[in-house]
């Protein structure tokens, strides 16, 4: 059966030292839910499993018991070529995502060719009360709408998100720091006008200052915009 076959494959790749390391990086998942499989191995396995005729059995077996199964699920989705099938799979899986790594490493390749359809889904995800669904929505906006399809409206969408969740606020800061690197002139007013909460505002500036894509002059100006909390 596919579930047993996948579990067997995962344990054959187990690295106990890496298990301990990965567990510390992902504190929202209990240590006992880690097997200890490195990401390149999971990506390779996902490409194989994604071609199995009964892969849907695995994709429907939610919630998964281990972090690695969630990662494998995310990587299988990322390789799906049909947009509608991929979108359905994403929406089924998102409520079960319970950590930043699975959220951030799920990046469907087919989304690049369907940006306008994707935008409607992003609006729904960002408005979600489920923290990793909201984080995923912001990440997709960052990945696909900060270059040629950029619109200042999208900055407002993210600035309008209000959450006390650390992993949502960190993604907002990451988004705005990236926006400063790619669309500085249009993003700067959101920082100057303090459109973000104080913590996220300062974290955005910190991340921007750490970026090699922002000039020394811009970094110096941003330092002066930090707020005292």
C-alpha positions as CSV (number, residue, x, y, z in Angstrom):
1,X,0.0,0.0,0.0
2,X,1.3,3.4,-0.9
3,X,1.2,4.8,2.7
4,X,3.4,2.0,4.0
5,X,5.7,2.3,1.0
6,X,6.2,6.0,1.5
7,X,6.8,5.6,5.2
8,X,9.4,2.8,4.5
9,X,11.2,5.0,2.0
10,X,11.3,7.9,4.5
11,X,12.8,5.8,7.2
12,X,15.4,4.3,4.9
13,X,16.7,7.9,4.4
14,X,16.6,8.8,8.1
15,X,19.4,10.8,9.6
16,X,19.0,11.1,13.4
17,X,21.4,14.0,13.8
18,X,19.5,15.9,11.1
19,X,16.3,15.0,12.9
20,X,17.4,16.8,16.0
21,X,18.6,19.8,14.0
22,X,15.4,20.1,12.0
23,X,13.2,19.7,15.1
24,X,14.9,22.8,16.7
25,X,14.2,24.8,13.6
26,X,10.5,24.0,13.6
27,X,9.3,24.5,17.1
28,X,5.5,24.3,16.3
29,X,5.9,20.6,15.5
30,X,6.6,18.1,18.3
31,X,10.0,16.3,18.1
32,X,8.3,12.9,17.9
33,X,6.8,13.8,14.6
34,X,10.2,14.1,12.9
35,X,11.8,11.3,11.0
36,X,14.9,13.1,9.9
37,X,15.1,13.3,6.1
38,X,17.0,16.0,4.3
39,X,15.2,18.3,1.9
40,X,17.0,17.3,-1.3
41,X,16.0,13.7,-0.6
42,X,12.4,14.6,0.0
43,X,12.3,16.6,-3.2
44,X,13.7,13.6,-5.2
45,X,11.2,11.3,-3.6
46,X,8.3,13.7,-4.3
47,X,9.1,13.6,-8.0
48,X,8.9,9.8,-7.9
49,X,5.8,9.5,-5.8
50,X,4.0,12.2,-7.8
51,X,4.1,9.8,-10.8
52,X,2.6,6.9,-8.9
53,X,-0.9,6.0,-10.1
54,X,-2.2,5.8,-6.5
55,X,-0.6,9.1,-5.3
56,X,-4.1,10.5,-4.6
57,X,-4.4,7.9,-1.7
58,X,-1.4,9.6,0.0
59,X,-2.7,13.2,-0.8
60,X,-6.1,12.3,0.7
61,X,-4.6,10.7,3.9
62,X,-4.8,13.9,6.0
63,X,-3.6,14.8,8.5
64,X,-0.2,13.2,8.1
65,X,1.6,11.8,11.1
66,X,5.1,13.2,10.4
67,X,6.7,16.5,9.3
68,X,8.4,14.7,6.4
69,X,5.1,13.5,5.0
70,X,3.8,17.0,5.1
71,X,7.0,18.2,3.3
72,X,6.6,15.4,0.7
73,X,3.0,16.4,0.2
74,X,4.0,20.1,-0.4
75,X,6.7,19.1,-2.9
76,X,4.3,16.8,-4.8
77,X,1.9,19.7,-5.1
78,X,4.7,22.0,-6.3
79,X,5.4,19.7,-9.2
80,X,1.8,19.4,-10.4
81,X,1.4,20.7,-14.0
82,X,-2.4,21.1,-14.3
83,X,-3.3,24.4,-12.6
84,X,-6.9,23.4,-11.6
85,X,-5.7,20.2,-10.1
86,X,-2.9,21.9,-8.3
87,X,-5.1,24.6,-6.9
88,X,-7.6,22.1,-5.6
89,X,-4.7,20.2,-3.9
90,X,-3.4,23.4,-2.3
91,X,-6.8,24.3,-0.9
92,X,-7.3,20.8,0.5
93,X,-3.8,20.7,2.1
94,X,-3.5,24.3,3.5
95,X,-5.7,23.8,6.6
96,X,-3.4,20.9,7.6
97,X,-0.1,22.9,7.3
98,X,1.2,23.3,10.8
99,X,4.7,24.8,10.3
100,X,6.6,27.6,8.5
101,X,8.9,25.2,6.5
102,X,6.0,23.3,4.8
103,X,4.2,26.5,4.1
104,X,7.3,28.3,2.7
105,X,8.6,25.4,0.6
106,X,5.3,24.7,-1.2
107,X,5.7,26.7,-4.3
108,X,3.7,25.4,-7.3
109,X,5.5,25.9,-10.6
110,X,2.3,26.1,-12.5
111,X,1.3,29.3,-10.7
112,X,3.7,31.3,-12.8
113,X,1.6,30.7,-15.9
114,X,-1.7,31.6,-14.2
115,X,-1.1,34.8,-12.3
116,X,-4.4,36.5,-12.8
117,X,-6.4,33.4,-11.7
118,X,-3.9,33.0,-8.8
119,X,-4.6,36.6,-7.6
120,X,-8.2,35.7,-6.6
121,X,-7.0,32.8,-4.6
122,X,-4.3,34.9,-2.9
123,X,-7.0,37.4,-1.7
124,X,-8.9,34.6,-0.1
125,X,-5.8,33.0,1.5
126,X,-4.6,36.3,3.0
127,X,-8.0,36.9,4.6
128,X,-7.9,33.4,6.3
129,X,-7.9,33.0,10.1
130,X,-5.6,30.0,9.7
131,X,-2.1,31.5,10.2
132,X,-0.2,29.3,7.6
133,X,-2.9,29.9,5.0
134,X,-2.5,33.6,5.4
135,X,1.3,33.3,5.4
136,X,1.1,31.2,2.2
137,X,-1.0,33.9,0.5
138,X,1.4,36.6,1.4
139,X,4.3,34.5,0.2
140,X,2.6,33.8,-3.1
141,X,2.0,37.6,-3.5
142,X,5.7,38.1,-2.8
143,X,6.8,35.5,-5.3
144,X,4.6,36.4,-8.2
145,X,3.6,40.0,-7.9
146,X,6.6,42.1,-7.0
147,X,8.1,42.3,-10.5
148,X,6.3,42.9,-13.9
149,X,2.8,42.3,-12.4
150,X,3.4,44.6,-9.4
151,X,0.6,47.0,-8.3
152,X,0.8,49.2,-5.3
153,X,-2.6,47.9,-4.3
154,X,-1.0,44.6,-3.3
155,X,1.2,46.5,-0.7
156,X,-2.1,47.7,0.8
157,X,-3.5,44.2,0.9
158,X,-0.6,43.0,3.0
159,X,-0.4,46.1,5.2
160,X,-4.1,45.6,6.0
161,X,-3.4,42.2,7.6
162,X,-3.6,42.4,11.3
163,X,-2.4,39.4,13.3
164,X,-0.7,38.6,16.6
165,X,0.8,35.4,15.1
166,X,4.6,35.5,14.9
167,X,4.8,33.6,11.7
168,X,2.3,35.9,9.9
169,X,4.0,39.0,11.1
170,X,7.4,37.7,10.1
171,X,6.1,37.0,6.6
172,X,4.6,40.5,6.4
173,X,8.1,41.9,7.3
174,X,9.7,39.6,4.7
175,X,7.3,40.7,2.1
176,X,7.8,44.5,2.7
177,X,11.6,44.1,2.9
178,X,11.5,42.3,-0.4
179,X,9.2,45.0,-1.8
180,X,11.7,47.7,-0.7
181,X,14.4,45.8,-2.6
182,X,12.3,45.5,-5.8
183,X,9.9,48.5,-5.7
184,X,11.6,50.9,-3.3
185,X,9.9,54.2,-4.3
186,X,6.4,52.8,-4.2
187,X,7.0,50.8,-1.0
188,X,8.8,53.5,1.0
189,X,5.6,55.5,1.9
190,X,4.2,52.5,3.7
191,X,7.2,52.6,6.0
192,X,7.4,56.4,6.3
193,X,3.6,56.5,7.2
194,X,4.0,53.6,9.6
195,X,1.3,51.5,8.0
196,X,2.5,48.4,9.8
197,X,2.4,47.7,13.6
198,X,5.6,48.7,15.4
199,X,7.1,45.3,15.7
200,X,6.5,44.4,12.0
201,X,7.7,47.9,11.0
202,X,11.0,47.5,12.8
203,X,11.5,43.9,11.6
204,X,10.9,45.1,8.0
205,X,13.6,47.7,8.4
206,X,16.0,45.2,9.9
207,X,15.5,42.7,7.1
208,X,15.8,45.4,4.5
209,X,19.1,46.6,6.0
210,X,20.4,43.1,5.9
211,X,19.6,42.9,2.1
212,X,22.4,43.3,-0.4
213,X,19.8,44.6,-2.9
214,X,19.3,47.8,-1.0
215,X,21.8,50.6,-1.3
216,X,23.9,52.0,1.6
217,X,22.0,55.3,1.2
218,X,18.7,53.6,1.4
219,X,19.7,51.6,4.4
220,X,20.9,54.7,6.2
221,X,17.5,56.4,5.6
222,X,15.6,53.3,6.7
223,X,17.5,53.2,10.0
224,X,16.2,56.6,10.8
225,X,12.6,55.4,10.3
226,X,12.8,52.8,13.1
227,X,10.2,53.4,15.9
228,X,10.7,53.1,19.6
229,X,8.4,50.5,21.2
